[in-house]
Amino acid sequence: MHCPAINDQSDLKLSIFDSVHLLNEAHWESVVPDNEVYMTLPYLRALEASLGDHIDFRYILFYNNEFNPVGVAIVQLLRFTNTDLNITDLQSRFGQYLSDKLLHNLDARVLLCGNAFSTGENGFWFCDSVSNDIAKRNLSRALNRIKRDEKKANNGVSIILIKDIWPQSFDNMEALKHEGYSDFEIDVNMVLNLKSEWKNFDDYQNDLVTKFRTKVKGIYKKSAGLEHRILSSEDIQQYEDVIHGLYANVLNRADYRFGELKADTFKRFAEALPNYFRMAGYFLEGEMVGFSTCFKGDDVVDANFVGINYEYNHTHAIYQRMLCDFIQYGIDSGMKSLRLGRTAEEMKSTLGAEPVPMKLYVRHKNHITNKLVKPIVGHIKPSKFELRKPFKAVFYQE
């Protein structure tokens, strides 16, 4: 990746595209590292091809005064309505802030810098030659331009949202507050650091104290009847309807969502990113009762979406087995860490994952938008759970 030098200028030049196919590929690839899978062109092409009928995509290229590319950003324009909310669960958690009228009339178009379908900093990337202040100022300027363009097209945006930011970037994001953004802490991401000494799953189990090692053995005993199979793109197409149903089971339990993937999306990922994307099916007596997906980077496995038949989840420990299989895959692949996502925090902590705080950044100005956004975002705090310590004491002393 080549990063040309820039002068200390406040405004970069920028170009905005409404399809990944219009991008100058060489310019994009000169900025984005190969290991940033969610920002690579094969990933973006697959996502747009599958979801472009109900999500509007925008892509931004930033240039210095010599017209050399020095930054990129990705935008998804999504409509967020009451159908995207589990209203009962939200009111049970935030009832003092949410009214029936607000929830049932919610209809907000969101400008999302990032990716609704992955966790992490997948919305922008700038060369090291661009100072942090210049990068954030120009990112804000580009997002505002898209917002204005949408307003002119009578397709206004209610809120600008930048997600999801890791702790090591919190200080760098402070510059956005000068651009009118507020930060909110969201649910933690459960991350398991994989020790280099773990050469196989047995090594991992041997570092667990007896109580939690017994729990892992119990998971394998319960799930012994499951067949674990890596799915090809042809398999994904064959089980398309089943995958859709299993995925819907999980989505229907979520508090809220910005959108949903399709079986076709997974198929396209498998075809476009065979070295990075992995989808596994779980079968009971020939019937698919679950699936899991993940992406692999240089040193990280990022667990993504799952689908579960909850009728068999308790009796056959489907989800817990998925988590163990993620761990085994991470170890077998020589990865340094495994990101298991936000849900089921206590269960994941029993396997050794630890909470990593994350933030999102929001910009909203008018009274109506404040009324829509603040009750939902302003009072969302990380879920509380009991953090387990499953490893032997020496593990935590290193």
C-alpha positions in Angstrom: 0.0 0.0 0.0 1.5 3.3 -1.1 0.6 6.5 0.9 1.6 9.7 -0.8 2.5 12.7 1.3 0.1 15.6 1.6 0.4 19.2 2.6 -1.2 20.4 5.9 -4.4 21.3 4.1 -7.8 21.3 5.7 -9.8 20.1 2.7 -9.0 17.0 0.6 -10.6 16.5 -2.8 -13.2 13.8 -2.9 -15.3 11.8 -5.3 -18.5 10.0 -4.3 -19.8 7.0 -6.2 -23.1 5.2 -5.9 -21.9 1.8 -7.0 -18.7 -0.2 -6.3 -18.4 -0.9 -10.0 -17.8 2.9 -10.7 -14.8 3.1 -8.5 -11.2 3.4 -9.8 -10.1 0.0 -8.5 -6.4 0.9 -8.5 -7.0 4.0 -6.4 -9.2 2.1 -3.9 -6.7 -0.8 -3.6 -3.8 1.6 -3.1 -5.3 2.8 0.1 -7.0 -0.2 1.6 -4.8 -3.0 3.1 -5.5 -6.5 1.9 -6.3 -7.7 5.4 -9.2 -5.3 5.8 -11.6 -7.8 4.4 -14.8 -5.8 4.9 -13.4 -3.0 2.8 -11.9 -5.0 -0.1 -13.6 -4.8 -3.5 -14.5 -8.5 -3.7 -16.4 -8.2 -0.4 -18.1 -4.9 -1.4 -19.1 -6.2 -4.8 -20.7 -9.3 -3.2 -22.6 -7.2 -0.6 -23.9 -4.7 -3.2 -24.9 -7.4 -5.7 -27.0 -9.2 -3.0 -28.5 -6.2 -1.1 -28.5 -3.3 -3.6 -32.2 -3.6 -4.2 -33.1 -2.3 -0.7 -29.9 -0.6 0.6 -28.3 2.4 -1.1 -24.5 2.3 -1.2 -22.0 5.2 -1.4 -18.3 5.0 -1.8 -15.9 7.9 -1.2 -12.4 8.4 -2.4 -10.3 11.2 -0.9 -7.4 12.8 -2.9 -4.5 15.1 -2.0 -3.6 18.2 -4.0 -1.7 16.1 -6.5 -4.8 14.0 -7.1 -3.3 10.9 -5.4 -5.7 8.8 -3.4 -5.1 9.1 0.4 -8.4 7.8 1.9 -11.6 5.9 1.4 -15.0 5.7 3.2 -18.0 3.4 2.8 -21.6 4.5 3.4 -24.8 2.5 3.6 -28.2 4.3 3.5 -30.8 2.3 5.3 -34.4 2.9 6.4 -34.9 2.1 10.1 -38.5 1.5 11.0 -40.6 -0.1 13.8 -40.4 -3.4 11.9 -36.7 -3.5 12.7 -37.4 -3.4 16.4 -38.3 -6.0 18.9 -40.7 -3.5 20.6 -41.6 -5.7 23.6 -37.9 -6.4 24.5 -36.9 -2.7 23.9 -39.7 -1.4 26.2 -38.8 -3.9 28.9 -35.2 -2.6 28.8 -35.8 1.1 28.1 -39.5 1.6 28.9 -39.0 4.8 30.8 -37.5 6.4 27.7 -39.6 4.9 24.9 -43.3 5.7 24.3 -45.7 3.5 22.2 -46.3 6.4 19.9 -42.6 6.9 19.2 -41.8 3.3 18.5 -44.9 2.5 16.4 -44.3 5.6 14.2 -40.6 5.3 13.9 -39.4 5.8 10.3 -35.8 7.1 10.1 -33.4 7.0 7.2 -29.9 6.4 8.5 -26.6 7.3 6.8 -24.3 4.7 8.2 -20.5 5.1 7.8 -19.4 1.5 8.3 -21.1 -1.8 7.8 -24.5 -2.9 9.2 -23.4 -6.5 8.7 -20.1 -6.6 10.5 -18.6 -5.4 13.8 -15.5 -3.1 13.9 -14.0 -0.2 12.1 -15.1 -0.9 8.6 -16.3 2.5 7.5 -13.2 4.5 6.6 -9.4 4.2 6.1 -6.8 7.0 5.6 -3.2 6.8 4.7 -0.7 7.6 7.6 0.3 10.7 5.7 -3.1 12.2 6.5 -3.3 13.7 10.0 -6.1 12.6 12.3 -7.7 16.0 12.4 -7.7 16.4 8.6 -9.1 12.8 8.2 -12.0 13.3 10.6 -12.8 16.8 9.3 -12.9 15.6 5.7 -14.8 12.5 6.6 -17.5 14.6 8.3 -17.5 16.9 5.2 -18.1 14.0 2.9 -20.9 12.5 5.0 -22.6 15.9 5.2 -22.3 16.2 1.4 -24.1 12.9 0.9 -26.7 14.0 3.5 -27.3 17.2 1.5 -27.5 15.3 -1.8 -30.1 13.0 -0.3 -32.2 15.9 0.9 -32.1 17.5 -2.6 -33.4 14.2 -4.0 -36.3 14.3 -1.5 -34.8 11.3 0.3 -33.7 12.9 3.5 -31.4 11.4 6.2 -32.5 11.6 9.8 -29.2 10.6 11.4 -25.5 10.1 10.6 -24.0 7.1 12.4 -20.4 6.0 12.5 -19.9 2.4 13.8 -18.1 0.5 15.5 -15.0 1.9 17.1 -12.5 -0.1 19.1 -10.9 1.3 22.3 -7.5 2.0 20.7 -9.2 4.5 18.4 -11.3 6.4 21.0 -8.7 9.2 21.3 -8.5 9.6 17.5 -12.3 9.9 17.3 -12.3 12.9 19.6 -11.8 15.1 16.6 -15.3 14.2 15.4 -16.8 15.9 18.4 -15.7 19.2 16.9 -17.9 18.3 13.9 -21.0 17.9 16.1 -20.8 14.2 16.8 -21.7 12.5 20.1 -20.3 9.2 21.2 -22.2 6.4 22.9 -20.9 3.2 24.4 -22.6 0.1 23.1 -22.6 -3.6 24.0 -19.1 -5.0 24.3 -17.5 -7.4 21.8 -16.5 -10.6 23.4 -12.9 -11.4 22.3 -10.8 -14.5 23.1 -7.1 -14.0 22.8 -5.6 -17.2 21.4 -2.3 -18.2 23.0 0.5 -19.2 20.6 1.1 -22.3 22.8 -2.3 -23.6 21.8 -1.5 -25.9 18.9 -4.9 -27.7 19.0 -8.2 -27.7 20.9 -6.8 -30.0 23.6 -4.2 -27.5 24.5 -6.9 -24.9 25.0 -8.9 -27.2 27.2 -5.9 -28.1 29.3 -5.6 -24.4 30.3 -9.2 -24.4 31.6 -9.9 -25.1 35.3 -11.7 -28.4 36.0 -15.2 -26.8 36.3 -15.1 -25.1 32.9 -13.2 -28.0 31.2 -16.1 -30.2 32.3 -18.6 -27.7 30.8 -16.8 -27.9 27.4 -16.9 -31.7 27.5 -20.6 -31.5 28.3 -21.1 -29.3 25.2 -19.5 -32.0 23.0 -21.4 -34.8 24.7 -24.7 -33.0 24.0 -23.8 -32.1 20.5 -22.4 -35.5 19.6 -25.3 -36.2 17.3 -24.7 -33.1 15.2 -22.8 -33.4 11.9 -20.6 -30.3 11.3 -20.1 -29.6 7.6 -18.3 -26.8 5.8 -20.7 -25.5 3.1 -19.7 -24.7 -0.4 -21.5 -22.1 -2.5 -23.5 -24.9 -4.1 -24.5 -26.2 -0.6 -25.6 -22.7 0.4 -27.8 -22.5 -2.7 -29.2 -25.9 -2.1 -30.2 -25.1 1.5 -31.2 -21.5 0.7 -34.8 -21.7 2.2 -33.6 -23.5 5.3 -30.8 -21.0 5.9 -33.3 -18.1 5.6 -35.6 -19.7 8.2 -32.8 -20.4 10.6 -31.4 -16.9 10.3 -34.9 -15.4 10.8 -35.2 -17.3 14.1 -32.2 -15.5 15.4 -33.1 -12.1 14.0 -36.5 -12.2 15.6 -34.9 -12.4 19.0 -32.7 -9.3 18.5 -33.7 -6.0 20.1 -33.2 -4.1 16.8 -31.5 -4.5 13.5 -30.5 -2.2 10.6 -31.1 -4.9 7.9 -30.6 -8.5 7.2 -28.5 -10.6 4.9 -29.7 -13.3 2.5 -28.6 -16.8 1.8 -27.6 -15.4 -1.6 -25.2 -13.0 0.3 -23.5 -15.9 1.9 -23.2 -17.7 -1.4 -21.6 -14.6 -3.0 -19.1 -14.3 -0.1 -18.2 -18.0 -0.5 -17.6 -17.5 -4.2 -15.8 -14.1 -4.0 -13.7 -14.7 -0.8 -12.9 -18.4 -0.5 -9.7 -17.7 1.5 -11.5 -15.4 4.0 -15.1 -16.6 4.4 -16.2 -19.8 6.0 -19.8 -21.1 6.5 -20.6 -24.2 8.4 -23.8 -26.2 8.6 -25.0 -28.3 11.6 -27.1 -31.3 10.7 -29.2 -33.6 12.9 -30.3 -36.8 11.2 -29.8 -35.1 7.8 -31.7 -32.0 8.7 -29.9 -28.6 8.9 -30.6 -27.3 12.4 -28.0 -24.5 12.4 -25.3 -22.6 10.6 -22.5 -20.3 11.4 -20.3 -17.9 9.4 -17.0 -16.1 10.0 -14.3 -14.2 8.2 -10.6 -14.7 8.7 -8.1 -11.9 8.5 -4.3 -11.9 9.0 -4.5 -12.8 12.7 -8.2 -12.6 13.6 -11.2 -14.8 13.2 -14.4 -12.6 13.2 -17.5 -14.7 14.0 -20.5 -13.3 12.1 -24.0 -14.5 11.6 -25.6 -17.7 12.9 -28.9 -19.4 12.4 -30.5 -21.8 14.8 -33.4 -24.2 15.2 -34.2 -23.4 18.8 -36.3 -26.5 19.1 -33.0 -28.5 19.3 -30.7 -25.8 20.7 -31.0 -26.8 24.4 -31.0 -30.6 23.9 -28.1 -30.5 21.4 -26.2 -27.4 22.5 -26.1 -26.1 18.9 -25.0 -22.6 19.7 -22.4 -23.6 22.3 -20.9 -26.1 19.9 -20.6 -23.3 17.3 -18.6 -21.3 19.7 -16.3 -24.2 20.4 -15.9 -24.8 16.7 -15.0 -21.1 16.2 -12.2 -21.5 18.9 -10.9 -24.7 17.3 -10.9 -23.0 13.8 -9.0 -20.0 15.2 -6.4 -22.2 16.8 -6.0 -24.5 13.8 -5.6 -21.4 11.6 -2.9 -19.9 13.8 -4.9 -16.8 14.6 -4.1 -14.5 17.5 -7.7 -13.6 18.5 -11.3 -14.6 18.0 -14.0 -12.0 18.0 -17.3 -13.6 19.1 -19.5 -10.6 18.9 -22.0 -8.9 21.3 -24.7 -11.4 22.3 -24.6 -14.2 25.0 -21.8 -12.5 26.8 -21.8 -14.7 29.9 -21.9 -17.9 27.9 -18.9 -16.7 25.9 -17.0 -15.7 29.0 -17.3 -19.2 30.3 -15.2 -20.2 27.2 -12.6 -17.5 28.0 -13.7 -14.5 26.0 -13.4 -11.1 27.6 -15.4 -7.9 27.0 -13.9 -5.2 24.8 -15.9 -1.9 25.0 -17.0 -0.3 21.7 -18.5 3.1 20.7 -20.5 4.5 18.0 -20.7 8.2 16.9 -23.9 10.0 16.1 -24.7 13.3 14.6 -28.2 14.8 14.8 -29.3 18.4 14.8 -33.0 19.1 14.6 -35.6 18.6 17.3 -37.5 15.8 15.6 -34.3 13.8 15.0 -33.3 14.3 18.7 -36.7 12.9 19.7 -36.2 9.8 17.6 -32.6 9.2 18.4 -31.9 10.1 22.0 -34.3 7.7 23.7 -33.0 4.8 21.7 -29.3 5.6 21.5 -28.6 7.9 24.3 -29.8 5.5 27.0 -28.4 2.3 25.5 -25.7 1.0 27.8 -23.7 -2.2 27.6 -25.7 -5.1 28.9 -24.7 -6.3 32.4 -23.6 -9.9 32.9 -21.4 -11.9 35.2 -17.9 -12.3 33.8 -16.5 -15.7 34.3 -12.8 -16.6 34.7 -12.5 -20.1 33.2 -8.7 -20.3 32.9 -6.1 -21.4 35.4 -4.7 -18.5 37.5 -1.4 -18.5 35.6 -3.2 -17.6 32.4 -4.3 -14.2 33.9 -0.9 -13.4 35.3 0.9 -13.5 31.9 
